[in-house]
């Protein structure tokens, strides 16, 4: 048996063992694997609902089908390089949802300051804050309109105003909008004049949006470029390997080549994570 065959069957055995351990861990409610899987599914479901995406098949089903197809192809061809296609399969769907969510939140932030000025006009007519929010929710534009209509539905269901606003902010995950609501809720709790407070929050949010939205858009663009660049090495290796199967023979048929592979993959992953962390505005 050649070194290539030995590495292949060793990898196949490790993969089978990994799948077995994964199945065992998924059966346990307290396992790290199951908690991670549930967290990822909640992430996907919440983003699909927030972005109003209606896919024929759930993204997790598509990812699982593609991953199984890649592993079966690698097993049939007895070529472990095919497994490099698992990198984009595991990363790109979540990344697509993340980028779409950030851009939608940025658009909502752009509309929110102007909508608060509508609330100010409603407060000038001696309305309560909850009634002003209810009245102004219907005149907003999408995508803000959808979120405000959900807020109005929660308020009409009898939920306290502060709890409804907190749920609204949690759904958006926007620090700017959360920061704008905080002084308004404090002023309402203290019983002060809400009109100047809401107007000041609207003006501050509009000024802040000019800078923060640009930063977030540029950050998303930079992370997207990073993601594309990070996919180039594995895809390039696959292309070279399929063009000439002997091109990487010295890397896959010797133990030193295996250590070089492991070191290169570890360094690539660390550099990508480190760069991604640097691009995080938080």
C-alpha positions as CSV (number, residue, x, y, z in Angstrom):
1,X,0.0,0.0,0.0
2,X,1.4,3.4,-1.0
3,X,1.8,6.4,1.3
4,X,-1.1,8.1,-0.6
5,X,-3.4,5.2,0.0
6,X,-2.4,5.0,3.6
7,X,-3.1,8.7,4.1
8,X,-6.4,8.4,2.3
9,X,-7.7,5.5,4.4
10,X,-6.4,7.1,7.6
11,X,-8.3,10.3,6.7
12,X,-11.4,8.3,5.9
13,X,-11.2,6.5,9.3
14,X,-10.8,9.8,11.1
15,X,-13.7,11.3,9.2
16,X,-15.9,8.3,10.1
17,X,-14.9,8.5,13.7
18,X,-15.6,12.3,13.7
19,X,-19.1,11.7,12.2
20,X,-19.8,9.1,14.8
21,X,-18.7,11.3,17.7
22,X,-20.7,14.2,16.2
23,X,-23.8,12.0,16.2
24,X,-23.2,11.0,19.8
25,X,-22.7,14.6,20.9
26,X,-25.8,15.7,19.0
27,X,-27.8,13.2,21.0
28,X,-26.8,14.9,24.2
29,X,-28.6,18.1,25.0
30,X,-25.6,19.5,27.0
31,X,-22.9,18.7,24.4
32,X,-20.9,21.5,22.9
33,X,-21.6,20.2,19.4
34,X,-25.4,20.3,19.9
35,X,-25.3,23.7,21.5
36,X,-23.2,25.0,18.6
37,X,-25.6,23.5,16.0
38,X,-28.6,24.9,17.8
39,X,-27.0,28.3,18.0
40,X,-26.1,28.3,14.3
41,X,-29.7,27.2,13.3
42,X,-31.1,30.0,15.4
43,X,-28.8,32.4,13.7
44,X,-29.9,31.3,10.3
45,X,-33.6,31.2,11.2
46,X,-33.5,34.7,12.8
47,X,-31.8,36.2,9.8
48,X,-34.1,34.5,7.3
49,X,-37.1,36.0,9.2
50,X,-35.4,39.4,9.6
51,X,-34.5,39.6,6.0
52,X,-37.8,38.2,4.8
53,X,-36.1,35.5,2.7
54,X,-38.3,32.6,1.7
55,X,-36.1,29.8,0.4
56,X,-37.5,26.6,-1.1
57,X,-35.1,24.6,1.0
58,X,-33.6,25.6,4.3
59,X,-29.9,26.8,4.0
60,X,-28.8,24.1,6.5
61,X,-30.3,21.4,4.3
62,X,-28.5,22.7,1.3
63,X,-25.2,22.9,3.2
64,X,-25.6,19.4,4.5
65,X,-26.4,18.0,1.0
66,X,-23.5,19.8,-0.5
67,X,-21.1,18.7,2.2
68,X,-22.2,15.0,1.9
69,X,-21.8,15.3,-1.9
70,X,-18.3,16.6,-1.5
71,X,-17.3,13.8,0.9
72,X,-18.8,11.1,-1.3
73,X,-17.0,12.6,-4.3
74,X,-13.7,12.5,-2.4
75,X,-14.4,8.9,-1.3
76,X,-15.2,7.8,-4.9
77,X,-12.3,9.6,-6.5
78,X,-10.0,8.7,-3.6
79,X,-8.8,12.3,-3.7
80,X,-8.8,14.2,-0.4
81,X,-8.1,17.5,-2.1
82,X,-11.8,17.6,-3.1
83,X,-12.5,18.1,0.6
84,X,-11.2,21.7,0.3
85,X,-14.6,22.6,-1.3
86,X,-16.0,22.2,2.2
87,X,-14.5,25.6,3.1
88,X,-16.8,27.7,0.9
89,X,-19.8,25.4,1.7
90,X,-19.4,26.0,5.4
91,X,-18.6,29.8,5.3
92,X,-20.5,31.4,2.4
93,X,-24.1,30.9,3.5
94,X,-23.6,32.4,6.9
95,X,-21.5,35.2,5.4
96,X,-24.2,36.0,2.9
97,X,-26.8,36.3,5.6
98,X,-24.5,38.5,7.8
99,X,-23.8,40.9,5.0
100,X,-27.5,41.2,4.1
101,X,-28.4,41.8,7.7
102,X,-25.8,44.5,8.2
103,X,-26.9,46.4,5.1
104,X,-30.5,46.2,6.1
105,X,-29.7,47.5,9.6
106,X,-27.7,50.4,8.1
107,X,-30.7,51.3,6.0
108,X,-33.0,51.2,9.0
109,X,-30.6,53.5,10.9
110,X,-30.8,56.0,8.0
111,X,-34.5,56.1,8.2
112,X,-34.9,56.1,12.0
113,X,-33.8,59.7,12.7
114,X,-36.3,61.1,10.3
115,X,-39.0,58.9,11.7
116,X,-38.3,60.2,15.3
117,X,-39.1,63.7,14.0
118,X,-42.5,62.4,13.0
119,X,-42.9,61.2,16.6
120,X,-42.0,64.7,17.7
121,X,-44.8,66.1,15.6
122,X,-47.2,63.6,17.1
123,X,-46.0,64.5,20.6
124,X,-46.6,68.2,19.9
125,X,-50.3,67.4,19.5
126,X,-50.4,66.2,23.1
127,X,-50.2,62.5,22.4
128,X,-48.7,60.0,24.8
129,X,-45.4,58.5,23.7
130,X,-46.9,55.1,23.0
131,X,-49.7,56.6,21.0
132,X,-47.3,58.8,19.0
133,X,-45.2,55.8,18.1
134,X,-48.3,53.9,17.1
135,X,-49.5,56.7,14.9
136,X,-46.1,57.3,13.3
137,X,-45.4,53.6,12.6
138,X,-47.7,53.4,9.7
139,X,-46.1,56.3,7.7
140,X,-42.6,55.0,7.7
141,X,-41.0,53.4,4.7
142,X,-39.6,49.9,4.3
143,X,-37.5,48.3,5.8
144,X,-38.1,50.4,8.9
145,X,-41.9,50.2,8.4
146,X,-41.9,46.4,8.9
147,X,-40.1,46.6,12.2
148,X,-42.3,49.4,13.4
149,X,-45.4,47.6,12.5
150,X,-44.2,44.6,14.6
151,X,-43.5,47.0,17.4
152,X,-47.0,48.4,17.1
153,X,-48.5,44.9,17.1
154,X,-46.6,44.1,20.3
155,X,-47.8,47.3,21.9
156,X,-51.4,46.6,20.9
157,X,-51.1,43.1,22.4
158,X,-50.7,44.8,25.8
159,X,-47.0,44.6,26.3
160,X,-45.5,47.4,28.4
161,X,-43.9,50.1,26.3
162,X,-40.4,49.7,27.7
163,X,-40.5,46.0,27.2
164,X,-41.7,46.4,23.6
165,X,-39.0,48.9,22.8
166,X,-36.3,46.6,24.3
167,X,-37.5,43.7,22.1
168,X,-37.4,46.1,19.1
169,X,-33.8,47.1,19.8
170,X,-32.8,43.5,20.5
171,X,-34.2,42.4,17.1
172,X,-32.3,45.1,15.3
173,X,-29.0,44.8,17.2
174,X,-28.2,48.4,16.4
175,X,-26.2,50.3,19.0
176,X,-27.2,53.7,17.5
177,X,-31.0,53.0,17.7
178,X,-30.6,51.5,21.2
179,X,-28.7,54.6,22.2
180,X,-31.4,56.8,20.8
181,X,-34.2,55.0,22.7
182,X,-32.5,55.0,26.0
183,X,-32.8,58.8,26.9
184,X,-36.4,58.8,25.6
185,X,-37.3,55.9,27.9
186,X,-35.6,57.6,30.8
187,X,-37.4,60.9,30.1
188,X,-40.7,59.2,30.0
189,X,-40.0,57.4,33.3
190,X,-39.1,60.7,34.9
191,X,-42.2,62.4,33.5
192,X,-40.3,65.3,31.8
193,X,-41.1,67.0,28.5
194,X,-40.5,64.5,25.8
195,X,-40.5,66.8,22.8
196,X,-37.0,68.3,23.2
197,X,-35.6,65.0,24.2
198,X,-36.9,63.1,21.2
199,X,-35.9,66.0,18.9
200,X,-32.4,66.0,20.3
201,X,-32.1,62.2,19.9
202,X,-33.3,62.4,16.3
203,X,-30.8,65.1,15.4
204,X,-28.0,63.3,17.2
205,X,-28.9,60.0,15.5
206,X,-28.9,61.7,12.1
207,X,-25.5,63.2,12.7
208,X,-24.1,59.9,14.0
209,X,-25.6,58.0,11.1
210,X,-23.5,60.0,8.6
211,X,-20.3,58.6,10.1
212,X,-21.2,55.2,11.5
213,X,-23.1,54.0,8.5
214,X,-20.0,54.8,6.3
215,X,-17.8,52.9,8.7
216,X,-20.1,49.9,8.8
217,X,-20.4,49.8,5.0
218,X,-16.7,50.0,4.5
219,X,-16.2,47.3,7.2
220,X,-18.6,45.0,5.4
221,X,-16.9,45.7,2.1
222,X,-13.5,45.0,3.6
223,X,-14.7,41.7,5.3
224,X,-16.2,40.6,2.0
225,X,-12.9,41.2,0.2
226,X,-11.2,39.3,2.9
227,X,-13.6,36.4,2.5
228,X,-13.1,36.3,-1.2
229,X,-9.3,36.4,-0.8
230,X,-9.3,33.7,1.8
231,X,-11.1,31.4,-0.6
232,X,-8.5,31.8,-3.4
233,X,-5.8,29.5,-1.9
234,X,-7.9,26.4,-1.5
235,X,-9.6,26.9,-4.8
236,X,-6.3,27.5,-6.5
237,X,-4.9,24.3,-5.0
238,X,-7.9,22.4,-6.2
239,X,-7.5,23.8,-9.8
240,X,-3.7,23.0,-9.9
241,X,-4.3,19.5,-8.5
242,X,-6.9,18.6,-11.1
243,X,-4.8,20.0,-13.9
244,X,-1.8,17.9,-12.8
245,X,-2.2,15.2,-10.2
246,X,1.6,15.0,-9.7
247,X,2.0,18.7,-8.9
248,X,1.5,18.1,-5.1
249,X,2.9,14.6,-5.0
250,X,5.7,15.6,-2.7
251,X,3.3,17.2,-0.3
252,X,0.9,14.3,0.0
253,X,3.2,11.3,-0.2
254,X,5.7,12.1,2.5
255,X,5.3,12.8,6.2
256,X,7.2,16.1,5.9
257,X,4.7,17.2,3.2
258,X,1.9,16.4,5.6
259,X,3.4,18.5,8.3
260,X,3.8,21.3,5.8
261,X,0.1,21.0,4.9
262,X,-1.0,21.2,8.5
263,X,1.3,24.1,9.2
264,X,0.1,26.0,6.2
265,X,-3.6,25.4,6.9
266,X,-3.2,26.4,10.6
267,X,-1.3,29.6,9.6
268,X,-3.9,30.4,6.9
269,X,-6.7,30.0,9.4
270,X,-5.0,32.1,12.1
271,X,-4.2,35.0,9.7
272,X,-7.8,35.1,8.4
273,X,-9.2,35.1,11.9
274,X,-6.7,37.8,13.1
275,X,-7.5,40.0,10.1
276,X,-11.2,39.5,10.5
277,X,-10.8,40.6,14.2
278,X,-8.9,43.7,13.1
279,X,-11.8,44.7,10.8
280,X,-14.4,44.4,13.6
281,X,-15.4,48.0,14.5
282,X,-16.4,46.9,18.0
